[in-house]
């Protein structure tokens, strides 16, 4: 009897751990607002670097910090299930977070190359615009 109870409790615990969180419309809006905030901060950060107001060490560190935060947000969003009617916006948010992370990963190599930073900032602005469009679609 004891092995059966142990098996039952273990199965229930595993089933409970494997459930994915469902994102409702309000949570989807919140995720997109967070992604928009990351994009806006990234644009401001790149402008700061382009004006020569950041040391190389700070720029590299902050780019890595932003990239990690964006990747973490994208990973959390990938583990969640959008409720009906939010799928397209949530999928777009995931896509744009991944694009933003890619751009941020390239900033340290481009710190002294203004043209490369300008191009990266332009691509991040496009990410922001796509997120804004996804937000209005909710």
N, C-alpha and C positions, 0 to 999 in steps of 0.2 A: 504494500500500500504506500509506503514511504517513497519508493522510486516513482510511482505514478504521480504523487502530489508534487514531487520535485520537478518532474517533467512538465506537468501542467503549469506550475508557477513559472518555470523557465520559458515555456512557450508563450505565455501571456506577456512576460517581460520583454521578450524579443519582438513580439508583435507590436507592442506599445512603442518600442524604440524605432521601429521601421516606418512608422507613419510619417507622412510628409505633411507639413503645414499647408493649409489652404489659404490663399491670399484673396481677400475680398476687395471690393472696389476702393475702399478707403485706404487699405494697406498698399494697394497698387499705386495709388496717388502718392502716398508717403514715400514709397521706394523710388518713384520717379523724381520727387522733390529732392530726395537725398542725392540721387545721381546728378540732378541739375546743379546741386550745390558743389559736388565734386568737380563738375565741368567748369563752373564759374571760378572756383578756387584755382583750378589748374590754369585757366586763362590769365587770371590776375598774377599768379606765380610766374608764369612765363614772361609776362610783361615786366615784372620786377627784375627777373634775371636779364632780360634784354636791355634794360636801362642800366645794367651794371651795378645794381644795388644789392647784389647777393654775392657772397664769397662762393668759390667753387664748392667748398666742403658743404656749405649750407644748401646750395642748389642741388647737389647730388643727394644729400640726405633727405631733403624735403620731397624731391621727386620720388625717391624710394618709398618714403612714408605714404605719399598720396597713392602711388601704385599699389602698395600693399593693402591700403584701405579700400581702394576700388576693387581689387581682386577679391577681397574678403566679402564685400557687398555682392559682387557678381556670383560668387560661390554660394552664398546664403540664398540668393534669389533662384539659383538653379535647383536648389533642394526643395523649393516650394511649388505648390500647384495652384495656378490661377483659377479663380472661379469663372464660370461661364460669363462671357462678355468682357473679360479683362485679359484674355489670352494674348491678343495681338499687342497690347500696350506693354504687358509684362515681358513678352518675347523681345520687343524693341528695346526695352530698358536693359535687358540682359546683353543684347547685341551691342548697344552703345557703351555699356560699362566695359565690355571686353575691348572695344575699340579705344576707349579712353585709357585703359590699362596699357595697351600696346604703345600709345603715344607717349605716355609717361615713362615707359621703359626706355625710350629713345632720348629723353631729355638729357641725361648725364653726358652722353656722347656728343650732344649738339650744343653744349653750354657756350662754347666760344664761337659758334657758327650762327650768326644772327639770321641768315637766310633759312637755315634748318629750323631754328626756333620759331621763326615767323610762319613757316609752313606747318609746323606742328601745332602752333596756336590756331591757325586757320582750320586745320582738321578738327581740333577740339571745339572750335566754334560750330562746326557742322554737327558734331556730336550733340552739343547743347541744343541746336535747332531741331534735331531729330527727336530729342527727349521732350522738348516743348510741344512738338506735334503729337507725340504719343500721349502727353498729358491732356491735351485738348480732346483726344480721342476717347477719353474715359468718361 
